[in-house]
Amino acid sequence: MSIKIQKVDVGINFTEYCSNIIEKASSQYEKIVFICANRRPIRFIEQKLKIDTALKVDFFTIEEFARFLTITFSKKMPKVHTPIERDIFFLDLIKKIDSLYVKLGNSDAKVFPWAKKISKLFDEIDRQLLENRLSNFQYVEAIEPAKNILENLKNLYKIYKKEYEDFTYNGDFFIKSIPITESDKFQNRYENSCFIFVGTVYLSNSEKRILKNISNKNDIFFIVQDDLQRQDKFTKDNTNYDFETFSVVDRLIKQLKSLSKCEILESAKTNNRTTNIDFYEFSDTHLETSFIAETIKKEIQTTENKKSADNIAVILPQSHALLPLLSYLGKIKDIPLNITMGFPFSYTDFGLFIESLFNVVIDMKRKPKELYTVDSKLLLNLINSPIFSVFKQNKFNISEIKLKIITAKSSIYKFSENNDFFTSVLKPFLDINKMGDFYNAIKLLPDMIDKEILTDNEGYEFTSQVIHYFYTEIANSLEKINSERECNTLLAYYILKELIKDLSLPFEGQPLSGIQIMGMLEARLLSFNKIYFADVNEGILPFGDKIDPLLPESIKKEIGLTSFKEKEMLMKYNFFRLVYSAKNAVICYKSGDNTIEKSTRSRFVEQLILLKEIKEKQKITVNMPKIQTIKSLTKNRENKIKKDKDTVRYFENLNNLSPSSINRYMNCPYQYYLKNVKNIDEQITLDADFEYDKVGTLVHKLLEIHFKKYLNETVNKDIYLKIEKDIVKDIEKLPKGFNYKSEVAEYLGKLNSFQLDALKIILKFRIETFFKNTSYDFKNFTPIYVEKKLENSKLHIYGFADRIDEIQNEQGKIIRIIDYKTGTSTPFPKKNLDSVTIPKTPSNNATYDNTTLNAIRDAFGSIQLPAYIVMAKEKFTEEKVEASIYQIGSYQKNETIKSMSDKDIKIYNLALQYIINHMKNSEYIYAFNGTHCSYCNYNHICRFADNTVI
């Protein structure tokens, strides 16, 4: 018997080719065992077979085949471990080496992540049959825990093999399959049978042994796809180049020849054809997926065989882009979507809820138990979860907890012992002492869900599926672990993270028709007329996890494990096989211009672009389409609400406005409405132990006290720096030293010594940075007021200037209005004063739509400093007036409006008057959604918020 090897060109439809091979073999053999690299192609092949032929074929993936052999032919069937059972087994295994357990953390919670890594490592060692190559390695450059494991590696593996005799797992299935394939029982069962292996381009050592054993008695057909046209070869400057993209196929054939007698069959070739490839660059995921969706929608209209599964595929190398893509695709009439990749449970609302829940209970666990306190920010993240909308009504008063946090404005929240939310949701997880407690706490969560809400309301189908899937998968896994085994809250969290990490929500679909959406591995061996690739970026294709915290690459090589380079070669093969098998390929990648991290297109893209440029002898232009898809989703949405009677009455009675409130209205009337009309507190932003409204109050008070000492005196640079030193001395005396508002005194009284020292550092930094920034280009000045009220009687506006200075220069006396800012910078006023026509007098309500107001905002940017100048001119009628915003503790440049002409002041007067008239006379409250929405403190509740940058 022998191994018959055949190469099939990537341009040939592989599933159709394989079905023809099976039909042909069915006339020569009584039984056919078809073993594929993955399960997805099997569905297509089965569809193409005649019924009588299909009955003669057993279909497996290579992993399924090894499992089948072990379960079917073992004399004594070992217990099959689930992943979490195996990880717990390794945790207990490490405990058998006391010194190692202690060095890895001396607690189950700290040791568990390392147990998981060892479990995965030993599974690969099993599959590669590398037991004899293990040693207790001395590797000084490894991190300390890994170093301790490597020093005990061989000893640990010996204990594992002894203790694992009655159990089995992935790699162990392959070990057990080797002697089975040599047995008479196996050979009798498969007498006069042939084995067809397809799609595998990498063989582990155990797989080689299994193949060798089978080939001794049976014929093996080994079919592999290759680029027989060698599209990655090219000549430049009379030199031949080869990217060796498909070199893994040559290596595979070399390995097969070393195992058994091999017969090389004639290669299946295609006519000379190439793939038409287009490249597209996007700034973020939403633009990318919206483009793919809209292009597919247009394309499907002109496609003849719309429902063919070979027509269109979208390949998503990472699953986070799946939901955005589906939301843009929607339902395409009469065209099914088949989604063969799962959506990660951790990305769902319920997954995020579980993560937030454990963040809260772990934080509470770190604090004194009798206090039942938690970080307010962590608690807000939890109770803001959308999942609470499906909890049983009146079960927990979430809004009351939110109100208390916002009212108290404290970084710590304290639960009463009998609080229903605390006792029902948090306490079961706080009280975990053994696995049974963990299991019971998990079981309680679904019981709190109101099933009627899930079943009687549209839009909850996915949430219902998520919760059900969580309960069945997680609870069933935990139920298999000894309920009396010790477990605490932190270990429970690590265990749950591991369970959730591998949990994906399956999507229903029609596998053999329609648009196919899948991951890279699911798409192996399939061919499509047109294929869309998303996220072809470095770190994704190929993946970027080169560093193994447990096993350095040099030791992997020493042992014989698969290296990162080999894994990358396999990924490269899978990607280019897919591209070259399609008639048309659309390669999409992200530049990351609108995200925090910059993205780089994959080296695979670089290779394709280079090859195309050489072939076409011209530079390739990457498409950067201006996507209108997202904008179109909101362009027809109303961006206004009609004023109710109470709102109309509020604005009619409005008088004595401050510059900041006018600025807020100009920036977004709806934001003003939420804060000033509805009195809704802004979203609380808590940063560690410091409440920055109190920090700002302290800074203002310090500056007021010390500049007040020099009223009507000339301040030169020496005096200016003395003021700085005096303020720093006062900071050192805190909480003593001067009188401040009661809420600040209460805040300071809550701080412990460490927090107080940290606060002093922050205050000193802000003051020192401020004085440093304002010392450049310093000019003498005379402070004439601090905390001075200014107003304009015609406009009925008022405000308090933090400081007013008098400056003498060659042009004469200038009055400078100063506003201190300790928070976010106010937008700098723009200079496009003539770019908008402002109505001079109030007219009918039609004038007060969003058009002119939006134009004023776009032209002026900020009205706050101009308002101070307009108010100051009523008091200082003869002098020139300028205004400045001083950023306290920021390296931002201080903003100043120099003295304005009478014409400019007139324009600002008109703008302020129009905004005030708009507030009083507009029939609607408008929302100005745009890029600023992401910075708004009402973003979390705003119905109009738009955080997408177009």
ABEGO torsion letter per residue (X at the ends): XBBBBBBBBAABBAAAAAAAAAAAAAAABABBBBBBABAAAAAAAAAABBAAAAAABBBBBAAAAAAAAAAAABABBBBBBBAAAAAAAAAAAAAABAAAAAAAGGBAAAAAAAAAAAAAAAAAAAAAGAAAABBBBBBAABBAAAAAAAAAAAAAAAAAAAAAAABBBAAAAAAAAAAAAABAAAAAAABGBBBBBBGBABBBAAAAAAAAAAAAABBBBBBBBBBAAGAABBBBGGBBBBAGAAAAAAAAAAAAAAABBBBBBBBBBBBBBBBBBBBBBBABAAAAAAAAAAAAAAAAAABABAABAAABBBBBABAAAAAAAAAAAEBBBGBBBBBABBBBAAABAAAAAAAAAAAAAAAAAABBAAAGBBBAAAAAAAAABAAAAABBBGABBAAAAAAAAAAAGBABBBBBAABAAAAAAAAAAAABABAAAAAAAAAAAAAABBAAAAAABBGAAAAAAAAAAAAAAAAAAAAABBAABBBBAAAAAAAAAAAAAABBBBBBBBAABEBBBBBAAAABGBBBABBBBBGBBBGAOBBABABBAABBAAAAAAAGBBBAAAAAAAAAAAAAAAAAABABBBBBBBAGAABABBBBBBAAAAAAAAAAAAAAGBBBBBBBBBBAAAAAAAAABBABBBBBAAAAAAAAABBGBBAAAAAAAAABAAAAAAAAAAGBBBBBBBBEABBAAAAAAAAAAAAAAAAAAABGBBBBAAAAAAAAAAAAAAAAAOABGBBBBAAAAAAAAABBAAAAAAAAAAAAAAAAAAAAAAABGBBBBBBABBGBBBBBAAAGBBBBBABBBBBBBAAEBBBBBBBBBABBBBBBBBABAAABBBBABBBBAAABBAAAAAAAAAAAGBAAAAAAAAAAAAABAABBBBBBBBBBGBABBBBBBBBBBAAAAAAAAAAAAAAAAAAAABABBBBBBEAAAAABAAAAABAABBABBX
